[in-house]
Amino acid sequence: MTYPTTFELPTTDSLTGLLTTAYFRHLLREQVLPQAEGGETPLTFFLLDNDYFSELNTTHGSVCGDNVLKGTARVLREVLPDAAILSRYGGDEFAGALPDTRLDDAFTLLEEVRRRLAALTWEEWPDLHTTCSTGLAAFPANGSNDVELIRAADQALYTAKITGRNKVSLPLADSRMVTKTSHYTSTQLDRLALLAKAVKRSEATLLREALDDLLKKYNDLLGPPPTARTSLPTSV
């Protein structure tokens, strides 16, 4: 991604080195979204929030809080593609745009971020355990501009928070899709990640393959697929 060479406000956050909120929103609106629309390529937006960060700051101090923020930024850089546009969105919240990334693939990537953040250890604070919650939104399905995308991702983030934290949540419009962290054990997810690396396929692809096999197994109970049935009225 090539960034504009001039901007009236600071472009990077001094603590994390990620983009500032204002510059990130500028790039999203003026460059990232137009490129996705013009090229008809997928784009996923996310908001990530460190769980219980205020309590962490109160208990362990601001130096600890700053280290958690820097650690979060480091994990985001390590896991997400080079093309990702990342921002410290304010306080303990982070935002990102993932060009050429479908929603299910973004889910897999942010799941890896979540796992790595939960596994971080801190030499100065050995009793510290950090987690994060993330909300996703896809362009253009969940929003046709930056305001709509941010709103959709924020709603998904709120869902992650009120349903237990330490999870990645999909947009409300995709509520039929369930979060892996809500329905699979950590052991299953870890083994899925290892399998995906071993066969060089995405976790989302492997889960879809497993679901197809399950549906085939119980095909007699399901009957013909919806496309073979008589169409029903769309309104009553």
C-alpha positions in Angstrom: 0.0 0.0 0.0 1.4 3.4 -1.0 0.5 6.2 1.4 0.1 9.9 0.5 3.4 11.8 1.2 1.7 14.7 2.9 -0.9 15.0 5.6 -1.8 17.9 7.9 -1.9 15.8 11.1 0.5 13.2 12.6 0.3 9.9 10.7 1.6 7.4 13.2 0.9 6.8 16.9 4.1 7.4 19.0 3.5 4.4 21.3 2.7 1.6 18.9 4.0 2.9 15.6 0.6 2.2 13.9 -1.4 4.7 12.0 -3.3 7.4 13.9 -7.1 7.4 13.8 -7.4 10.4 11.5 -4.9 9.2 9.0 -6.4 5.7 9.0 -9.9 7.0 8.3 -8.4 9.2 5.6 -6.8 6.2 3.9 -9.8 4.0 4.3 -12.1 6.6 2.7 -9.9 8.0 0.0 -7.8 5.1 -1.0 -8.6 1.6 0.4 -12.4 1.6 -0.2 -12.2 3.1 -3.8 -9.6 0.5 -4.7 -11.7 -2.4 -3.4 -14.8 -1.0 -5.2 -13.0 -0.3 -8.5 -11.2 -3.7 -8.5 -14.3 -5.5 -7.2 -12.0 -7.2 -4.6 -13.0 -8.3 -1.1 -12.2 -6.1 1.9 -12.7 -6.8 5.6 -12.6 -4.3 8.3 -12.1 -5.0 12.0 -12.1 -3.4 15.4 -10.1 -5.0 18.3 -10.3 -4.1 21.9 -8.2 -5.3 24.8 -10.4 -6.9 27.4 -10.5 -5.3 30.9 -7.8 -2.8 30.0 -9.0 -0.2 32.5 -8.7 -2.7 35.3 -5.3 -3.8 34.0 -4.1 -0.2 34.1 -5.4 0.3 37.6 -4.0 -2.9 39.0 -0.6 -3.0 37.3 0.0 0.6 36.3 0.3 2.6 33.0 3.7 1.2 32.2 2.2 -2.3 32.1 -0.7 -0.9 30.0 1.7 0.6 27.5 3.5 -2.7 27.1 0.2 -4.5 26.5 -0.6 -2.0 23.8 2.8 -2.4 22.2 2.5 -6.1 22.4 -0.9 -6.0 20.7 0.5 -3.9 17.9 3.4 -6.3 17.5 1.1 -9.4 17.2 -1.1 -7.6 14.7 1.9 -6.9 12.5 3.3 -10.4 12.8 0.0 -12.2 12.0 -1.8 -10.0 9.5 -0.7 -9.6 5.8 1.8 -7.0 4.8 -1.0 -5.2 2.9 -3.0 -4.7 6.1 -3.6 -1.1 7.1 -3.5 -1.0 10.9 -4.3 1.8 13.4 -4.3 2.4 17.1 -7.9 3.6 17.0 -7.9 5.2 20.4 -7.1 4.1 24.0 -6.9 0.3 23.9 -8.8 -0.1 20.7 -7.2 -1.0 17.4 -8.7 -1.0 13.8 -7.6 -2.5 10.6 -8.5 -2.9 6.9 -7.5 -6.1 5.1 -7.5 -5.7 1.3 -8.2 -8.7 -0.8 -9.4 -10.7 2.2 -12.7 -12.4 2.5 -14.7 -12.3 5.8 -14.0 -16.0 6.6 -10.3 -15.7 5.9 -10.2 -12.5 8.1 -11.9 -14.5 10.8 -9.1 -17.1 10.7 -6.4 -14.4 10.8 -8.0 -12.6 13.8 -8.5 -15.9 15.5 -4.7 -16.4 15.3 -4.2 -12.8 16.7 -6.6 -13.7 19.6 -4.7 -16.9 20.4 -1.3 -15.2 20.3 -2.4 -12.4 22.5 -3.9 -14.8 25.0 -0.6 -16.7 25.1 1.6 -13.7 25.7 3.7 -13.7 28.9 5.1 -10.7 30.7 8.4 -11.0 32.6 7.7 -8.0 34.9 4.0 -9.1 35.5 4.1 -12.9 35.6 0.5 -13.1 36.8 -0.8 -11.0 33.9 -3.1 -12.7 31.4 -4.4 -10.6 28.5 -7.2 -11.3 26.0 -8.9 -9.3 23.3 -12.3 -9.1 21.6 -12.8 -8.4 17.9 -15.6 -7.4 15.6 -15.5 -7.9 11.8 -17.3 -6.3 8.9 -17.1 -6.9 5.2 -17.2 -4.5 2.3 -19.7 -4.1 0.6 -22.0 -6.6 2.3 -21.9 -4.9 5.7 -21.2 -1.4 4.7 -20.6 0.7 1.5 -18.6 3.4 3.2 -16.2 3.9 6.1 -19.0 5.0 8.5 -21.2 2.0 7.8 -18.3 -0.4 8.0 -17.1 1.0 11.4 -20.7 0.8 12.7 -21.1 -2.8 11.7 -17.7 -3.8 13.1 -18.5 -1.9 16.3 -21.8 -3.8 16.7 -19.9 -7.1 16.2 -17.3 -6.1 18.8 -20.1 -5.3 21.2 -21.5 -8.7 20.7 -18.1 -10.3 21.4 -18.0 -8.3 24.7 -21.4 -9.1 26.0 -21.1 -12.8 25.2 -18.0 -13.4 27.2 -15.1 -11.6 25.6 -11.9 -13.2 24.2 -13.5 -14.0 20.9 -13.9 -12.9 17.3 -17.5 -11.9 16.3 -19.0 -11.6 12.8 -21.3 -8.9 11.7 -24.9 -9.0 12.9 -26.0 -9.5 9.2 -24.1 -12.7 9.3 -25.6 -13.9 12.5 -26.3 -17.4 11.0 -22.5 -17.9 11.1 -21.3 -18.7 14.6 -18.0 -17.8 16.1 -15.5 -20.7 16.4 -14.5 -19.5 19.9 -18.1 -20.0 21.1 -18.6 -23.5 19.9 -15.2 -25.2 19.8 -12.7 -26.0 22.5 -9.3 -24.5 22.6 -7.8 -27.9 21.9 -9.9 -28.4 18.8 -8.9 -24.9 17.6 -5.2 -25.5 18.2 -5.4 -28.9 16.3 -7.3 -27.2 13.5 -4.5 -24.6 13.2 -1.9 -27.3 13.1 -3.8 -29.2 10.4 -4.2 -26.1 8.3 -0.5 -25.4 8.4 0.3 -29.1 7.6 -1.9 -29.3 4.5 -1.3 -25.6 3.6 -5.0 -24.7 3.5 -7.0 -22.1 5.4 -8.9 -23.1 8.6 -12.1 -21.7 7.0 -11.7 -24.0 4.0 -11.2 -27.1 6.3 -14.3 -26.2 8.3 -16.4 -25.8 5.2 -15.2 -29.2 4.0 -16.1 -30.8 7.3 -19.5 -29.2 7.2 -20.1 -30.5 3.6 -19.1 -34.0 4.8 -21.6 -33.7 7.7 -24.4 -32.6 5.5 -23.7 -35.5 3.1 -23.8 -37.9 6.0 -27.3 -36.9 7.0 -28.6 -36.1 3.5 -31.5 -38.6 3.8 -32.8 -36.6 6.8 -32.6 -33.3 5.1 -34.3 -34.1 1.9 -33.7 -32.2 -1.4 -31.7 -28.9 -1.3 -33.6 -25.7 -1.2 -33.1 -25.0 -4.9 -35.0 -28.2 -5.8 -38.1 -27.2 -3.7 -41.1 -25.2 -4.7 -40.4 -21.5 -4.1 -42.4 -19.8 -1.3 -43.7 -16.3 -1.3 -41.3 -13.7 0.1 -43.9 -11.8 2.0 -47.1 -12.6 3.9 
